[in-house]
């Protein structure tokens, strides 16, 4: 893996130009993100990685339209992003399933965002995505009857079912044990390969970033800035115990440490 030094000819699904975001803090205005310029290519799995406080979740909120920029612009295709939309869906750290609905009903709830479908088409689509995440035999199970990994699979199916142009993922694996995370990494890669969905994932886990991403964007904190962009040229499916993956993750870790040390000087 090496720093990205070329521009792809692929169309950009999301573009960020000179984006800055500030919040009110106890000591006045705090800059969370500063001068972010970045393209998310159509059909790309882009991962943003960095330490706590570098603005990763703020970036995702801006892309989702849940927050507004103080400076700069964000576009989805040619359209400015000013508010939430069904073309961009967020998968959060917690599965946020409705406990009174079963797995199938939770996925069907996600399809309320997709107009123009008959009830039969919604049911067919919900079952398709439950099967896609390996839970076709669990459609009647309620969340309390499912493991943490299964609940996140249902949440993933619910996010994919409306077929958003961009799926935004806010550290959805952070609360899971290592074995379950590894299984979900395989599921996500298989789905990404099949569907070629545009995905933006934010995480503090560098190995996770290298395992999943086509590119890894390295943020530094206080304020959040793009420090380096790495292309990940490893075949899929990738495994966390792959020595090549571990070497690449170490390269990103070294780069992050170098930037953090430089910022303190």
C-alpha positions in Angstrom: 0.0 0.0 0.0 1.3 3.4 -0.8 0.0 7.0 -0.5 -2.6 7.8 -3.2 -1.0 10.1 -5.7 -3.3 9.8 -8.7 -6.8 10.7 -9.4 -9.2 8.0 -10.6 -11.4 8.5 -13.7 -14.3 7.0 -11.7 -17.2 9.4 -11.2 -17.4 10.9 -7.7 -20.6 9.9 -5.7 -19.7 12.4 -3.0 -17.5 15.5 -3.2 -16.2 17.6 -0.3 -14.6 20.9 -1.1 -12.8 23.0 1.6 -15.2 21.7 4.3 -14.9 23.2 7.8 -17.2 22.5 10.7 -17.2 24.3 14.1 -19.2 23.8 17.3 -19.8 25.9 20.4 -17.6 24.7 23.3 -17.0 25.9 26.9 -14.1 28.0 25.7 -15.8 29.3 22.6 -16.0 28.0 19.1 -14.2 24.7 18.5 -13.1 23.6 15.0 -13.9 19.9 14.6 -13.0 19.7 10.9 -10.8 22.0 8.8 -10.5 22.4 5.1 -11.5 18.9 4.1 -11.3 18.2 0.3 -12.1 14.7 -0.7 -13.9 12.6 -3.4 -15.8 9.4 -2.6 -15.9 7.5 -5.9 -18.9 5.7 -7.2 -18.8 2.1 -6.1 -15.9 2.7 -3.7 -15.4 1.4 -0.2 -13.7 4.4 1.5 -12.6 4.2 5.1 -11.8 7.2 7.3 -9.5 6.3 10.2 -8.0 8.3 13.0 -7.8 8.8 16.8 -10.7 9.9 19.0 -11.5 13.6 18.5 -10.4 13.8 14.9 -13.9 14.5 13.6 -14.7 11.1 12.0 -18.3 11.0 13.2 -18.7 14.7 12.5 -17.7 14.0 8.9 -20.3 11.2 8.7 -23.0 13.6 10.1 -22.2 16.1 7.4 -22.3 13.5 4.6 -25.7 12.3 6.0 -27.0 15.9 6.1 -27.6 15.8 9.8 -25.2 18.7 10.3 -24.3 21.7 8.1 -20.9 22.9 7.1 -19.6 26.3 8.3 -17.4 26.6 5.3 -17.1 24.7 2.0 -19.6 22.5 0.2 -20.6 18.8 0.0 -22.4 17.4 -3.1 -24.0 14.1 -3.9 -23.4 13.9 -7.6 -24.3 17.4 -8.8 -26.8 18.1 -5.9 -25.7 20.0 -2.7 -26.2 18.1 0.5 -28.2 20.2 2.9 -30.4 17.7 4.7 -30.9 13.9 5.2 -32.2 11.9 2.3 -33.0 8.3 1.4 -30.0 8.3 -1.0 -27.7 8.3 2.0 -28.4 6.0 4.9 -26.4 5.6 8.2 -25.6 2.4 10.0 -24.7 3.3 13.6 -22.6 1.7 16.3 -25.7 0.3 17.9 -28.1 -1.8 15.8 -31.1 0.3 16.8 -33.6 -2.5 15.9 -37.1 -2.2 17.2 -37.5 -4.8 19.9 -41.2 -5.4 19.3 -40.5 -6.2 15.6 -39.0 -9.5 14.3 -36.0 -9.5 11.9 -38.1 -9.4 8.8 -40.3 -6.6 10.1 -37.3 -4.6 11.0 -36.0 -4.8 7.4 -39.5 -4.0 6.1 -39.5 -0.9 8.2 -36.4 0.3 6.3 -38.2 -0.2 3.1 -40.7 2.5 4.1 -38.1 4.9 2.6 -38.5 3.4 -0.8 -41.7 4.6 -2.6 -43.4 2.9 -5.4 -43.2 -0.6 -4.2 -46.2 -2.9 -3.6 -46.4 -4.8 -0.3 -45.4 -8.0 -2.2 -42.3 -6.3 -3.6 -41.3 -5.0 -0.2 -41.7 -8.4 1.3 -39.6 -10.0 -1.5 -36.9 -7.3 -1.1 -36.7 -7.7 2.7 -36.4 -11.5 2.4 -33.7 -11.0 -0.3 -31.5 -8.8 1.9 -32.0 -11.0 5.0 -30.8 -13.9 2.9 -27.9 -11.8 1.6 -26.7 -11.3 5.2 -27.2 -15.0 6.0 -30.3 -14.7 8.1 -33.0 -16.0 5.9 -33.8 -18.6 8.5 -34.2 -16.0 11.3 -36.9 -13.8 9.8 -39.3 -14.5 12.7 -36.8 -13.9 15.5 -37.0 -10.8 17.6 -33.8 -8.9 18.5 -33.5 -10.3 22.0 -33.4 -13.8 20.4 -30.4 -12.9 18.2 -26.7 -12.5 19.0 -25.0 -9.1 18.7 -23.5 -10.1 15.3 -26.9 -11.3 14.1 -28.5 -8.0 15.2 -25.9 -6.0 13.2 -26.6 -8.2 10.2 -30.3 -7.3 10.4 -29.3 -3.7 10.8 -27.1 -4.0 7.7 -30.0 -5.7 5.7 -32.3 -2.8 6.8 -29.8 -0.2 5.6 -29.2 -2.0 2.2 -32.8 -2.8 1.4 -33.9 0.7 0.3 -30.9 0.6 -2.0 -29.3 4.0 -1.0 -26.7 5.4 -3.3 -24.3 5.7 -0.4 -24.2 3.7 2.8 -22.5 5.5 5.7 -21.2 3.4 8.6 -20.3 4.8 12.0 -18.1 2.2 13.7 -20.8 -0.5 13.5 -18.5 -3.3 14.6 -16.9 -1.6 17.6 -19.1 -3.2 20.3 -18.7 -6.7 18.9 -16.2 -9.4 20.0 -13.2 -10.1 17.7 -14.6 -13.3 16.2 -17.9 -11.8 15.4 -16.2 -8.8 13.8 -14.1 -11.1 11.7 -17.2 -12.9 10.4 -18.9 -9.6 9.6 -15.9 -8.3 7.8 -16.3 -11.4 5.5 -20.0 -10.7 5.0 -19.4 -7.0 4.3 -16.8 -7.8 1.7 -19.0 -10.4 0.0 -21.9 -8.0 -0.2 -19.6 -5.1 -1.4 -18.2 -7.4 -4.2 -21.7 -8.4 -5.3 -23.5 -5.1 -5.0 -20.6 -2.6 -5.6 -22.3 -0.2 -3.2 -20.6 3.1 -2.4 -19.7 2.8 1.3 -18.0 5.3 3.7 -16.9 3.7 7.0 -15.4 5.6 9.9 -13.4 3.6 12.5 -10.5 3.9 14.9 -9.4 0.3 14.1 -6.6 0.5 11.5 -6.6 -3.2 10.7 -10.4 -3.0 10.1 -9.8 -0.1 7.8 -7.2 -1.9 5.7 -9.3 -5.1 5.7 -12.4 -3.4 4.2 -11.3 -0.3 2.3 -10.3 0.4 -1.2 -8.7 3.6 0.2 -7.9 4.6 3.7 -8.1 8.3 4.6 -6.0 9.2 7.6 -7.3 12.0 9.8 -5.3 13.8 12.4 -7.1 15.6 15.4 -7.6 19.1 16.8 -8.9 20.0 14.3 -9.6 17.1 12.0 -7.7 17.2 8.8 -6.9 14.8 5.9 -3.2 13.9 6.5 -2.7 11.1 4.0 -4.7 8.9 1.7 -3.6 5.3 1.1 -4.7 3.0 -1.8 -5.2 -0.6 -0.6 -4.2 -3.0 -3.3 -5.0 -6.3 -1.8 -7.3 -9.0 -3.3 -10.7 -9.7 -1.7 -11.7 -11.5 0.4 -9.2 -10.2 3.0 -8.5 -11.8 6.3 -7.3 -10.1 9.4 -4.6 -12.6 10.0 -3.1 -12.1 6.5 0.6 -11.0 7.0 0.3 -8.6 4.1 -2.7 -6.9 5.7 -0.9 -6.7 9.0 2.1 -5.1 7.3 -0.1 -2.5 5.6 -1.9 -1.7 8.8 1.5 -1.2 10.5 2.4 1.3 7.7 -0.8 3.3 8.4 -0.2 3.2 12.1 3.4 4.5 11.6 2.1 7.3 9.5 -0.6 8.2 12.1 2.0 8.2 14.9 4.3 10.4 12.8 1.6 13.0 12.2 0.5 13.0 15.8 4.1 13.5 17.0 4.6 16.3 14.4 1.4 18.0 15.7 2.7 18.1 19.3 5.9 19.8 18.3 
